[in-house]
Amino acid sequence: MSWSHRLLELDASGGQAERPPGGTGGLAGAVAGLIAQQMASWPQLARGYAALDAVQTRPIQVGRSGVVLQHNPGRIRNTTADVAAAAAGERPCFLCPGSLPPEERGIPFGADLVILCNPVPILDRHLSIVHRDHVPQRLDGSVGALLELAESLGPRFFVLYNGPRCGASAPDHLHFQACARDLLPVERDLAGRAPGSAAGDGEGCVVLPAQDYGRSVIVLRARDRGTLGHWIQEVVGALPGNGGEEPLVNIVCAAGLDQLTAFVFPRARHRPSAYFAGGDERLLVSPGAIDMAGVVVLPERRDFERLDARRLAAVFDEVTLPGELVNQAMERGCPALLR
């Protein structure tokens, strides 16, 4: 089945009268129509949202950051996905149109992307935004689309990018995700940490090393997506890579009324050593952008019940790029942003 057979007659720009009711106009309205249609016609999605309503959560404090633990058994496949290049090349791509469930439909975003409903949501209005072509997960060349998506969805959503080696369960197929912005702990925690004046009041960059927040995060704010996109590329380009490969990074973006914000999480590794341990030392956690932003997904109940601040701090410490390396990279590659 091709994408032409997967697309609903909904205008992602909000300009078609055929769009189902219940939206707020624009892309957010088209997304509301998509979710309503898919909930009614795709049983797997309806079951996914019923399971989301039943997930258990509990808050813990990790250093200066608030974290929400989420017991979500449906995410076991994503958490344990084999993301090695060889494994990805041997399986059918589950983001290509021929591999999607028969009932799954989407709406177009621009010429290259399709917005789909994620059938195993972590948060409300969880979307997968996939490239129409089977092209590798890569930030280079796609930052503009990521920010345009955040701006078009508006202030009730956040969008994210998981690097191919630190969170993307389909590293062979370019995709973003988006979720309702109701729960975004990193944004709440860092609301008072405004960037300096690198490009004017309210714009610029703040670097929070791991010891200051529990995990390294670079906060970028700008009034237009061209400026923010340039800064994101400068920051990611300054981070240490591995033989020309993209640096390990997760990015969360959100639009305000007159400003765009990006939280860039430099990573040291994808999974902590506890993921590979045996017996009682095993901890099935595989941090991606949502986890780094403060919603830690745990598919197994025993991990949800026993994970404490000390163990989670150790996980964050292991998977985040150390603060001294982040500072060195920024001072070497992006000195103008730090002034």
C-alpha positions as CSV (number, residue, x, y, z in Angstrom):
1,M,0.0,0.0,0.0
2,S,1.4,3.4,-1.0
3,W,1.1,6.7,1.0
4,S,-1.6,7.9,-1.4
5,H,-3.9,5.1,-0.1
6,R,-3.1,6.0,3.6
7,L,-3.8,9.7,3.6
8,L,-7.1,11.1,4.8
9,E,-8.8,14.0,3.1
10,L,-8.0,16.4,5.9
11,D,-6.1,19.6,5.2
12,A,-3.1,19.9,7.6
13,S,-3.2,23.7,7.0
14,G,-6.8,23.8,8.3
15,G,-8.2,25.1,5.0
16,Q,-10.6,22.3,4.0
17,A,-14.1,22.4,5.3
18,E,-14.3,18.6,5.3
19,R,-12.1,18.5,8.4
20,P,-14.0,16.7,11.2
21,P,-15.3,18.8,14.2
22,G,-13.5,18.9,17.5
23,G,-10.3,20.7,16.6
24,T,-9.0,24.2,17.2
25,G,-8.2,25.0,13.6
26,G,-4.9,24.8,11.8
27,L,-2.7,21.7,12.1
28,A,-3.9,21.1,15.7
29,G,-7.4,20.9,14.5
30,A,-6.5,18.5,11.7
31,V,-4.7,16.3,14.2
32,A,-7.8,16.3,16.4
33,G,-9.8,15.1,13.4
34,L,-7.2,12.4,12.7
35,I,-7.3,11.1,16.2
36,A,-11.1,11.0,16.3
37,Q,-11.3,9.2,13.0
38,Q,-8.6,6.7,13.9
39,M,-10.1,6.0,17.4
40,A,-13.3,5.1,15.7
41,S,-11.9,2.9,12.9
42,W,-8.6,1.4,14.3
43,P,-9.2,-0.9,17.3
44,Q,-5.5,-1.0,18.1
45,L,-5.4,2.7,18.7
46,A,-8.5,2.6,20.9
47,R,-6.9,-0.1,23.0
48,G,-3.7,2.0,23.2
49,Y,-5.6,5.0,24.6
50,A,-7.6,2.8,27.0
51,A,-4.2,1.4,28.3
52,L,-2.9,4.9,28.6
53,D,-5.8,5.8,30.8
54,A,-4.9,2.9,33.1
55,V,-1.1,3.5,33.4
56,Q,0.2,4.2,36.9
57,T,2.5,7.1,37.6
58,R,4.4,8.4,40.6
59,P,6.7,11.4,41.0
60,I,10.2,11.3,42.5
61,Q,12.8,14.0,42.9
62,V,16.2,13.5,41.3
63,G,18.5,16.2,42.5
64,R,17.0,19.5,41.3
65,S,14.7,17.9,38.8
66,G,11.2,16.5,39.2
67,V,10.6,13.2,37.4
68,V,7.4,11.2,36.7
69,L,7.8,7.4,36.6
70,Q,5.3,5.8,34.3
71,H,4.4,2.1,34.4
72,N,3.4,1.5,30.7
73,P,3.5,-2.3,29.8
74,G,2.6,-1.5,26.2
75,R,6.0,0.1,25.6
76,I,7.9,-3.1,26.2
77,R,8.6,-3.6,22.4
78,N,10.0,-0.1,22.1
79,T,12.1,-0.3,25.2
80,T,13.7,-3.5,24.1
81,A,14.0,-2.8,20.4
82,D,17.1,-4.0,18.7
83,V,18.4,-0.7,17.2
84,A,21.6,-2.1,15.7
85,A,22.0,-1.2,12.1
86,A,22.3,-4.9,11.1
87,A,19.0,-5.8,12.9
88,A,17.2,-2.8,11.3
89,G,18.3,-3.8,7.9
90,E,17.0,-7.4,8.3
91,R,13.4,-6.5,9.3
92,P,10.6,-4.9,7.4
93,C,10.4,-1.2,8.3
94,F,7.4,-0.7,10.5
95,L,7.2,3.0,9.5
96,C,6.9,2.4,5.7
97,P,3.3,2.4,4.3
98,G,3.3,-1.2,3.3
99,S,4.0,-2.4,6.9
100,L,1.4,-0.3,8.7
101,P,-1.8,-1.9,10.0
102,P,-4.6,-1.9,7.4
103,E,-6.7,0.6,9.4
104,E,-3.9,3.1,9.9
105,R,-4.3,6.4,8.2
106,G,-2.5,9.8,8.4
107,I,-2.5,13.4,7.2
108,P,0.3,15.1,5.2
109,F,2.6,17.7,6.6
110,G,4.4,19.5,3.8
111,A,5.7,17.5,0.8
112,D,7.8,14.9,2.7
113,L,6.1,14.1,6.0
114,V,3.0,12.2,7.2
115,I,1.4,12.5,10.6
116,L,0.3,9.3,12.2
117,C,-1.2,8.3,15.6
118,N,1.1,6.4,17.8
119,P,-0.8,3.2,18.8
120,V,1.1,2.8,22.0
121,P,1.0,6.3,23.5
122,I,3.2,7.5,26.3
123,L,1.3,10.8,26.7
124,D,-2.0,12.2,25.3
125,R,-2.1,13.0,21.6
126,H,1.0,11.0,20.9
127,L,1.9,11.3,17.2
128,S,4.6,9.8,15.0
129,I,5.6,12.0,12.1
130,V,7.4,10.0,9.4
131,H,9.2,10.8,6.2
132,R,7.5,9.4,3.1
133,D,10.7,7.9,1.9
134,H,12.8,5.3,3.7
135,V,15.7,7.6,4.6
136,P,17.9,7.3,7.7
137,Q,17.2,9.0,11.0
138,R,19.4,12.0,10.8
139,L,19.2,15.6,12.2
140,D,21.2,17.1,9.4
141,G,18.8,18.5,6.8
142,S,15.7,18.0,9.0
143,V,16.0,20.6,11.7
144,G,13.9,23.0,9.8
145,A,11.0,20.5,9.5
146,L,11.2,19.7,13.2
147,L,10.8,23.4,14.1
148,E,8.2,24.0,11.5
149,L,6.2,21.1,13.0
150,A,6.5,22.5,16.5
151,E,5.4,26.0,15.3
152,S,2.5,24.6,13.3
153,L,1.2,22.3,16.1
154,G,1.2,25.3,18.4
155,P,1.6,25.7,22.2
156,R,-0.4,22.7,23.2
157,F,2.2,20.3,21.9
158,F,5.9,19.5,22.1
159,V,7.8,17.7,19.4
160,L,10.9,15.6,19.7
161,Y,13.8,14.0,17.9
162,N,15.6,10.9,19.0
163,G,19.0,10.2,17.6
164,P,19.5,7.0,15.7
165,R,21.8,5.7,18.4
166,C,20.0,7.0,21.5
167,G,16.3,6.4,21.5
168,A,15.0,6.0,17.9
169,S,13.4,2.5,17.6
170,A,13.5,2.9,13.8
171,P,17.0,4.3,13.2
172,D,16.6,3.5,9.5
173,H,13.6,5.7,8.8
174,L,13.5,9.4,9.6
175,H,10.7,10.3,12.0
176,F,9.8,12.8,14.8
177,Q,7.2,12.4,17.5
178,A,4.8,14.9,19.2
179,C,2.7,14.8,22.4
180,A,0.4,16.9,24.4
181,R,2.4,19.5,26.4
182,D,0.4,19.0,29.6
183,L,3.2,17.0,31.2
184,L,6.7,18.2,30.3
185,P,8.8,18.2,33.6
186,V,11.9,19.8,32.1
187,E,10.0,22.8,31.0
188,R,8.5,23.3,34.5
189,D,11.9,22.7,36.2
190,L,13.7,25.2,34.0
191,A,11.1,27.9,33.6
192,G,13.1,30.2,35.7
193,R,16.4,29.5,33.9
194,A,16.0,32.1,31.1
195,P,18.8,32.3,28.5
196,G,21.1,35.3,28.4
197,S,21.2,38.0,25.8
198,A,23.1,36.3,23.0
199,A,20.6,37.6,20.5
200,G,18.4,40.0,22.4
201,D,16.1,39.9,25.5
202,G,14.6,36.5,26.1
203,E,16.7,34.8,23.4
204,G,19.9,32.8,23.7
205,C,21.4,29.8,25.3
206,V,21.8,28.3,28.8
207,V,24.1,25.3,29.4
208,L,23.2,23.2,32.4
209,P,25.8,20.6,33.2
210,A,24.8,17.3,34.7
211,Q,25.8,18.4,38.2
212,D,23.4,21.3,38.0
213,Y,20.3,19.5,36.8
214,G,21.0,15.7,37.1
215,R,21.6,15.4,33.4
216,S,23.2,17.7,30.9
217,V,20.8,19.9,29.0
218,I,21.3,22.9,26.6
219,V,18.4,25.3,26.5
220,L,18.0,27.4,23.4
221,R,15.3,30.1,22.9
222,A,14.7,32.2,19.8
223,R,11.9,34.2,18.3
224,D,12.1,32.6,14.8
225,R,12.7,29.1,13.7
226,G,15.5,30.1,11.3
227,T,17.6,31.4,14.2
228,L,16.8,28.5,16.5
229,G,17.5,26.0,13.7
230,H,20.9,27.6,13.1
231,W,21.7,27.4,16.8
232,I,20.6,23.8,17.1
233,Q,22.9,22.8,14.2
234,E,25.8,24.8,15.8
235,V,25.3,23.1,19.2
236,V,25.0,19.6,17.8
237,G,27.9,20.1,15.4
238,A,30.1,21.1,18.4
239,L,29.3,17.9,20.4
240,P,31.7,15.0,20.2
241,G,30.8,12.4,17.5
242,N,32.1,9.0,16.7
243,G,33.9,8.6,13.4
244,G,31.7,11.1,11.5
245,E,28.5,9.7,12.9
246,E,25.9,12.1,14.3
247,P,26.6,12.9,18.0
248,L,24.3,11.2,20.4
249,V,21.5,13.6,21.2
250,N,17.8,14.0,22.1
251,I,15.9,17.2,21.3
252,V,12.6,18.4,22.6
253,C,11.1,21.5,21.0
254,A,8.0,23.6,21.9
255,A,6.4,26.8,20.6
256,G,5.2,29.7,22.7
257,L,3.2,32.7,21.6
258,D,6.3,34.6,20.4
259,Q,9.1,32.2,21.0
260,L,10.5,28.7,20.2
261,T,12.4,26.7,22.8
262,A,14.6,23.7,22.3
263,F,16.0,21.4,25.0
264,V,19.1,19.6,23.7
265,F,20.2,16.6,25.7
266,P,23.8,15.5,24.9
267,R,24.2,11.8,25.5
268,A,27.1,9.6,26.3
269,R,25.4,6.3,25.6
270,H,21.9,4.9,24.8
271,R,21.2,2.4,27.6
272,P,22.7,2.2,31.1
273,S,24.6,-0.8,32.3
274,A,21.7,-1.9,34.4
275,Y,19.7,-2.6,31.3
276,F,22.1,-5.4,30.4
277,A,22.6,-6.7,34.0
278,G,21.1,-9.9,35.3
279,G,18.9,-10.8,38.3
280,D,17.9,-8.1,40.7
281,E,20.4,-5.7,39.1
282,R,18.4,-5.6,35.8
283,L,16.5,-2.4,35.1
284,L,14.5,-2.3,31.9
285,V,14.9,1.4,31.1
286,S,16.0,2.7,27.7
287,P,16.0,6.5,27.9
288,G,14.9,8.6,24.9
289,A,13.8,12.2,24.6
290,I,10.7,11.8,26.7
291,D,12.6,10.1,29.5
292,M,15.3,12.8,29.5
293,A,12.6,15.4,29.6
294,G,11.4,13.9,32.9
295,V,8.8,11.2,32.0
296,V,10.6,7.9,32.6
297,V,8.8,4.9,31.0
298,L,9.0,1.6,32.7
299,P,7.3,-1.4,31.1
300,E,7.9,-3.8,34.0
301,R,6.0,-3.3,37.2
302,R,8.9,-4.4,39.5
303,D,11.0,-1.6,38.1
304,F,8.3,0.9,38.6
305,E,7.8,-0.1,42.2
306,R,11.5,-0.3,43.2
307,L,13.2,2.5,41.2
308,D,14.3,5.2,43.5
309,A,16.0,8.6,43.2
310,R,19.5,7.1,43.8
311,R,19.2,4.5,41.1
312,L,17.6,6.8,38.6
313,A,20.3,9.5,39.2
314,A,22.9,6.8,38.4
315,V,21.0,6.0,35.2
316,F,21.0,9.6,34.1
317,D,24.6,10.1,35.1
318,E,25.6,7.1,33.0
319,V,23.7,8.0,29.8
320,T,24.2,11.8,29.8
321,L,27.4,13.5,28.4
322,P,29.4,14.7,31.4
323,G,29.1,18.4,32.2
324,E,32.8,19.1,31.6
325,L,32.7,17.7,28.1
326,V,29.5,19.7,27.3
327,N,31.1,22.9,28.5
328,Q,34.3,22.2,26.5
329,A,32.3,21.5,23.4
330,M,30.3,24.6,23.7
331,E,33.3,26.8,24.5
332,R,35.2,25.4,21.5
333,G,32.3,25.2,19.0
334,C,29.7,27.8,20.0
335,P,31.5,30.6,22.0
336,A,29.2,33.3,20.6
337,L,26.2,31.6,22.1
338,L,27.7,31.7,25.6
339,R,28.4,35.4,25.6
